[in-house]
Amino acid sequence: MLNCLYPPFRHWSDEGTIYVYSDPHFRDERVLKLRCNAVSDAEQIDRINSKVGSRDTLIILGDIGNPGDLRHLRGYKVVVLGNHDKGATVYEQYAHEVYSGPVFVGDRLILSHEPIDFPWAFNIHGHEHGGPRMSDERHLNVCAEVIDYTPINLTHEIKHGLLSGVKNIHRFTTEQASHRKQLLQEI
């Protein structure tokens, strides 16, 4: 179990591993033409299923494409909608949990489709098809082609220090207040 997750999300890691992935764009021919390292939908599903087991959680951070293709993916499926997705009700029959916007799953961890910049949280996102895997110490891009169409083992990443350099909002706020107090004393 990942204790860094808020209690409503800890069930994601109760029995298995949490994987994250974004922007599969299943059956979206426009995107397929734009990708320089494109693989077929079937190959993408095979690569995902080669990692994700039936007891694992697969979090997809938007731009799913054809929602019906979710039924071919293993695991407990969590969807955070992206800018190309049609609305929560379209995906509810294929996913176990659907969120229409960014989700704070822990005091230092936010899941979103587009990158979000908070000085007190680590953001796992997609959307940036040509971007680097990590643009800085607080952002992980899990867009399909950036991660070679292979989901990222979030459980492993967290256990190996992914969040270690990120101060939670309480620590950040306390340090900011202390800094302001020091500046006022110097005046």
NORJOKA-V742798 format. One record per residue. N is the residue number from 1. PSI is psi in radians with two decimals (NA if undefined). OMEGA is omega in radians with two decimals (* if undefined). Layout:
((N & PSI & OMEGA) (N & PSI & OMEGA))
This chain:
((1 & 2.46 & 3.09) (2 & 1.84 & -3.12) (3 & -0.22 & 3.11) (4 & -0.19 & 3.09) (5 & 2.57 & 3.02) (6 & 2.63 & -3.10) (7 & -0.69 & -3.13) (8 & -0.25 & -3.10) (9 & -0.08 & -3.08) (10 & -0.42 & 3.12) (11 & -0.36 & 3.11) (12 & -0.51 & -3.09) (13 & 0.18 & -3.11) (14 & -0.81 & -3.02) (15 & -0.25 & -3.07) (16 & -2.69 & -3.08) (17 & 2.62 & 3.05) (18 & 2.24 & 3.06) (19 & 2.58 & 3.08) (20 & 2.59 & -3.04) (21 & 2.68 & 3.12) (22 & 2.73 & 2.99) (23 & 0.86 & 3.07) (24 & -0.52 & 3.14) (25 & 0.83 & 3.14) (26 & 2.26 & 3.09) (27 & 0.44 & 3.11) (28 & 1.64 & -3.04) (29 & -0.56 & 3.12) (30 & -0.82 & -3.11) (31 & -0.67 & 3.12) (32 & -0.69 & 3.13) (33 & -0.47 & -3.11) (34 & -0.41 & -3.10) (35 & 2.25 & -3.14) (36 & -0.43 & -3.14) (37 & 0.71 & -3.03) (38 & 2.54 & 2.98) (39 & 2.82 & 3.14) (40 & 2.85 & 3.07) (41 & -0.74 & 3.14) (42 & -0.74 & 3.11) (43 & -0.70 & 3.12) (44 & -0.81 & 3.12) (45 & -0.73 & 3.11) (46 & -0.73 & -3.14) (47 & -0.69 & 3.11) (48 & -0.86 & -3.10) (49 & -0.32 & 3.07) (50 & -0.31 & 3.11) (51 & -0.78 & -3.01) (52 & 2.19 & 3.10) (53 & 3.07 & -3.07) (54 & -0.44 & 3.13) (55 & -0.03 & -3.13) (56 & 2.91 & 3.03) (57 & 2.29 & 3.07) (58 & 2.04 & 3.09) (59 & 2.12 & 3.11) (60 & 2.11 & -3.05) (61 & 0.94 & 2.94) (62 & 3.01 & -3.10) (63 & 1.04 & -3.08) (64 & -0.68 & -2.98) (65 & -2.28 & -3.13) (66 & 1.97 & -3.08) (67 & -0.49 & -3.14) (68 & -0.44 & 3.13) (69 & -0.28 & 3.08) (70 & -0.53 & -3.10) (71 & -0.31 & 3.14) (72 & -0.14 & -3.10) (73 & 2.48 & 3.13) (74 & 2.87 & 2.99) (75 & 3.11 & 3.06) (76 & 2.04 & -2.98) (77 & 2.22 & 3.09) (78 & 2.28 & -3.12) (79 & 2.26 & 2.95) (80 & 2.04 & -3.00) (81 & 2.57 & 3.10) (82 & -3.09 & -3.05) (83 & -0.33 & 3.10) (84 & -0.07 & -3.10) (85 & 2.69 & -2.94) (86 & -0.25 & -3.09) (87 & 2.66 & -3.01) (88 & -0.74 & -3.05) (89 & -0.49 & 3.13) (90 & -0.56 & -3.03) (91 & -0.24 & -3.03) (92 & -0.50 & 3.14) (93 & -0.21 & -3.10) (94 & -0.24 & -3.10) (95 & 2.70 & 3.14) (96 & -0.60 & 3.10) (97 & 2.41 & 3.12) (98 & 2.27 & 3.12) (99 & 2.38 & -3.07) (100 & -0.05 & 3.12) (101 & -3.04 & -3.12) (102 & 2.58 & -3.10) (103 & 2.11 & 3.00) (104 & 1.90 & -3.09) (105 & -0.11 & 3.10) (106 & 3.00 & -3.08) (107 & -0.22 & 3.10) (108 & 0.23 & -3.00) (109 & 2.18 & 3.09) (110 & 2.38 & 3.07) (111 & 2.31 & -3.13) (112 & 2.91 & 3.05) (113 & -1.04 & 3.11) (114 & 2.67 & 3.09) (115 & 2.46 & 3.11) (116 & 2.45 & -3.09) (117 & 1.89 & 3.01) (118 & 2.31 & -3.14) (119 & -0.19 & -3.06) (120 & 0.33 & 3.14) (121 & 2.63 & 3.03) (122 & 2.28 & -3.07) (123 & 2.10 & 3.00) (124 & 2.21 & -3.00) (125 & 3.07 & 3.01) (126 & -2.35 & 3.00) (127 & -0.64 & -3.08) (128 & 1.53 & -3.04) (129 & -0.55 & -3.13) (130 & 0.08 & -3.05) (131 & 2.94 & 3.07) (132 & 2.85 & 3.10) (133 & -0.79 & 3.07) (134 & 2.02 & 3.14) (135 & -0.41 & 3.06) (136 & -2.98 & -3.06) (137 & 0.02 & -3.11) (138 & 0.20 & -3.13) (139 & 2.29 & 3.04) (140 & 2.06 & -3.14) (141 & 2.03 & -3.13) (142 & 0.52 & 3.07) (143 & 2.37 & -2.98) (144 & -0.92 & -3.06) (145 & -0.40 & 3.10) (146 & -0.58 & -3.11) (147 & 0.42 & 3.10) (148 & 0.68 & 3.05) (149 & 0.51 & 3.13) (150 & 2.11 & -3.08) (151 & 2.60 & 3.14) (152 & 2.32 & 3.11) (153 & 1.66 & -3.09) (154 & -0.66 & 3.11) (155 & -0.85 & 3.13) (156 & -0.82 & -3.11) (157 & -0.76 & -3.14) (158 & -0.77 & 3.14) (159 & -0.37 & 3.13) (160 & 0.41 & 2.92) (161 & 0.24 & -3.12) (162 & -0.67 & -3.07) (163 & 0.02 & -3.00) (164 & -0.53 & -3.11) (165 & 0.08 & -3.07) (166 & 2.14 & 3.09) (167 & 2.43 & 3.11) (168 & 2.98 & -3.05) (169 & -0.59 & -3.12) (170 & -0.80 & 3.11) (171 & -0.78 & -3.14) (172 & -0.82 & -3.12) (173 & -0.74 & 3.12) (174 & -0.78 & 3.13) (175 & -0.68 & 3.10) (176 & -0.76 & 3.13) (177 & -0.71 & 3.12) (178 & -0.71 & 3.12) (179 & -0.77 & 3.10) (180 & -0.70 & 3.13) (181 & -0.74 & 3.12) (182 & -0.74 & 3.11) (183 & -0.71 & 3.13) (184 & -0.62 & 3.12) (185 & -0.50 & -3.13) (186 & -0.28 & -3.11) (187 & NA & *))
